[in-house]
Amino acid sequence: MDPTSFDMVAKTKIKFSPSWFKFGGVVIFIGSVLLWLWGGARPGWTMNEIVVWKVDEITGIDYPEAHEAFLPGVEFPALGLFIFFGCVMLELVLKRFLKK
């Protein structure tokens, strides 16, 4: 018998439960907040480069210098929260329809 057949999958011990959606939503939300905190908890939008002001050694004039950097913004935890609420709503709908 092929191990990937439906019969083998149906005999597994893991049961489908709508609460897995809430768990997945919590994991995604926590992951997005941790990514945002790891990137510096920036209160603005995501940036792909930062500008560092330097001073010319000879003339003493300030000039900007751009460096490549990934700075996650507030849309990361906001998107994680949106996905979490979507997963909770999906769980509630599935519980209601599976309760029949």
Residue frames relative to the residue before (quaternion, step in Angstrom):
aa qw qx qy qz dx dy dz
M 1.0000 0.0000 0.0000 0.0000 0.00 0.00 0.00
D 0.4810 -0.6681 0.4954 0.2771 3.56 -1.02 0.87
P 0.4292 -0.7328 0.4553 0.2674 3.65 -0.68 1.02
T 0.6715 0.4827 -0.3194 0.4627 3.60 1.16 -0.30
S 0.4248 0.7158 -0.4696 0.2944 3.60 1.23 0.09
F 0.6595 -0.5342 0.3648 0.3829 3.53 -1.25 0.44
D 0.6033 0.5769 -0.3622 0.4147 3.60 1.04 -0.69
M 0.6672 0.4901 -0.3062 0.4700 3.59 0.97 -0.83
V 0.6501 0.5055 -0.3218 0.4673 3.58 1.00 -0.77
A 0.6607 0.5208 -0.3104 0.4426 3.58 0.97 -0.80
K 0.6912 0.4875 -0.2802 0.4539 3.62 1.13 -0.54
T 0.4477 0.6922 -0.4672 0.3197 3.60 1.20 0.04
K 0.5713 -0.6284 0.4243 0.3142 3.56 -1.23 0.54
I 0.6037 0.5702 -0.3629 0.4228 3.61 1.18 -0.46
K 0.1942 -0.7840 0.5831 0.0874 3.56 -0.71 1.09
F 0.4860 -0.6366 0.5089 0.3155 3.54 -1.16 0.60
S 0.0565 0.7753 -0.6254 0.0673 3.52 -0.92 0.96
P 0.5059 -0.6614 0.4512 0.3210 3.59 -0.89 0.81
S 0.5762 0.5992 -0.4001 0.3859 3.63 1.12 -0.41
W 0.5055 0.6290 -0.4366 0.3976 3.60 1.22 -0.20
F 0.6088 0.5520 -0.3608 0.4411 3.60 1.10 -0.59
K 0.6495 0.4992 -0.3210 0.4752 3.59 0.99 -0.80
F 0.6335 0.5247 -0.3241 0.4673 3.57 1.00 -0.82
G 0.6621 0.5004 -0.3002 0.4703 3.59 0.93 -0.87
G 0.6407 0.5255 -0.3163 0.4617 3.57 1.04 -0.77
V 0.6421 0.5122 -0.3156 0.4751 3.57 1.02 -0.82
V 0.6501 0.5143 -0.3158 0.4616 3.59 0.95 -0.87
I 0.6610 0.4951 -0.3083 0.4722 3.60 0.93 -0.86
F 0.6603 0.5041 -0.3179 0.4569 3.60 0.93 -0.84
I 0.6676 0.4854 -0.3067 0.4739 3.60 0.87 -0.90
G 0.6455 0.5226 -0.3203 0.4557 3.58 0.99 -0.79
S 0.6702 0.4896 -0.3101 0.4636 3.58 0.94 -0.80
V 0.6430 0.5023 -0.3254 0.4780 3.61 1.03 -0.73
L 0.6529 0.5046 -0.3193 0.4660 3.61 0.98 -0.79
L 0.6258 0.5195 -0.3370 0.4743 3.60 1.04 -0.72
W 0.6517 0.5094 -0.3068 0.4707 3.57 0.99 -0.84
L 0.6670 0.4852 -0.3002 0.4792 3.61 0.97 -0.83
W 0.6326 0.5315 -0.3271 0.4586 3.59 1.02 -0.80
G 0.6963 0.4653 -0.2643 0.4784 3.58 1.09 -0.70
G 0.6919 -0.5010 0.2782 0.4392 3.59 1.20 0.09
A 0.3776 -0.7494 0.4711 0.2717 3.64 1.26 0.15
R 0.1177 0.8281 -0.5304 0.1382 3.53 0.89 1.03
P 0.3578 -0.7676 0.4867 0.2143 3.64 -0.70 1.00
G 0.6491 0.5136 -0.3282 0.4552 3.62 1.22 -0.09
W 0.7157 -0.4038 0.3336 0.4620 3.55 -1.29 -0.40
T 0.6573 -0.5133 0.3826 0.3977 3.56 -1.29 0.36
M 0.1186 -0.7844 0.6068 0.0485 3.56 -1.02 0.87
N 0.3150 -0.7540 0.5498 0.1730 3.55 -1.14 0.70
E 0.7817 0.1338 -0.1206 0.5970 3.56 1.25 -0.05
I 0.2464 -0.7463 0.5975 0.1592 3.54 -1.22 0.52
V 0.3230 -0.7315 0.5704 0.1876 3.54 -1.17 0.63
V 0.1037 -0.7780 0.6192 0.0221 3.54 -0.82 1.09
W 0.2918 -0.7537 0.5625 0.1745 3.56 -0.82 0.99
K 0.0724 -0.7918 0.6065 0.0021 3.56 -0.87 1.03
V 0.3511 -0.7150 0.5658 0.2126 3.53 -1.28 0.41
D 0.4350 -0.6836 0.5240 0.2623 3.54 -0.87 0.99
E 0.4853 -0.7096 0.4333 0.2705 3.58 -0.81 1.03
I 0.7175 0.4529 -0.2587 0.4617 3.57 0.99 -0.76
T 0.7988 0.3110 -0.1595 0.4897 3.59 0.70 -1.06
G 0.3902 -0.7352 0.4739 0.2875 3.61 1.14 -0.48
I 0.4711 0.6715 -0.4398 0.3657 3.60 1.26 0.28
D 0.4120 -0.6900 0.5411 0.2478 3.57 -1.05 0.85
Y 0.0382 0.7842 -0.6185 0.0317 3.56 -1.08 0.78
P 0.4446 -0.6961 0.4918 0.2754 3.59 -1.08 0.69
E 0.0707 -0.7643 0.6396 0.0420 3.53 -1.19 0.70
A 0.2626 -0.7889 0.5413 0.1252 3.58 -0.69 1.15
H 0.0976 -0.7738 0.6251 0.0305 3.55 -1.07 0.88
E 0.4826 -0.6437 0.5098 0.3048 3.57 -1.09 0.77
A 0.2275 0.7456 -0.6002 0.1790 3.57 -0.88 1.00
F 0.2927 -0.7326 0.5845 0.1896 3.56 -1.14 0.63
L 0.0096 0.7900 -0.6104 0.0572 3.55 -0.62 1.18
P 0.2574 -0.7917 0.5296 0.1628 3.62 -0.21 1.21
G 0.2908 -0.7768 0.5417 0.1366 3.55 -1.00 0.90
V 0.7765 -0.3728 0.2564 0.4385 3.52 -1.34 -0.21
E 0.5585 0.6136 -0.4161 0.3719 3.61 1.13 -0.28
F 0.5604 0.6035 -0.3966 0.4057 3.63 1.17 -0.36
P 0.7226 0.3745 -0.2790 0.5097 3.67 0.69 -0.86
A 0.6060 0.5498 -0.3681 0.4415 3.62 1.09 -0.59
L 0.6648 0.4806 -0.3037 0.4846 3.59 0.95 -0.82
G 0.6241 0.5335 -0.3334 0.4635 3.59 1.04 -0.73
L 0.6533 0.4990 -0.3064 0.4798 3.58 1.00 -0.81
F 0.6313 0.5308 -0.3214 0.4653 3.59 1.02 -0.80
I 0.6617 0.4874 -0.2986 0.4853 3.59 0.95 -0.87
F 0.6203 0.5407 -0.3405 0.4549 3.61 1.01 -0.77
F 0.6770 0.4762 -0.2987 0.4750 3.61 0.85 -0.93
G 0.6223 0.5327 -0.3391 0.4626 3.60 1.06 -0.69
C 0.6610 0.4988 -0.3020 0.4723 3.58 0.98 -0.82
V 0.6381 0.5126 -0.3293 0.4708 3.60 1.01 -0.75
M 0.6506 0.5028 -0.3171 0.4725 3.60 0.97 -0.82
L 0.6434 0.5158 -0.3179 0.4678 3.58 0.99 -0.82
E 0.6337 0.5260 -0.3259 0.4643 3.57 1.04 -0.76
L 0.6667 0.5016 -0.3093 0.4563 3.59 0.90 -0.88
V 0.6492 0.5059 -0.3173 0.4710 3.59 0.98 -0.81
L 0.6798 0.4846 -0.3020 0.4602 3.60 0.88 -0.88
K 0.6238 0.5289 -0.3468 0.4592 3.61 1.00 -0.73
R 0.6612 0.5152 -0.3096 0.4488 3.55 0.98 -0.83
F 0.7205 0.4332 -0.2575 0.4764 3.59 0.94 -0.87
L 0.6774 0.4728 -0.3005 0.4768 3.60 1.11 -0.56
K 0.5514 0.6375 -0.3817 0.3793 3.60 1.25 -0.32
K 0.4362 0.7224 -0.4507 0.2910 3.60 1.18 -0.54
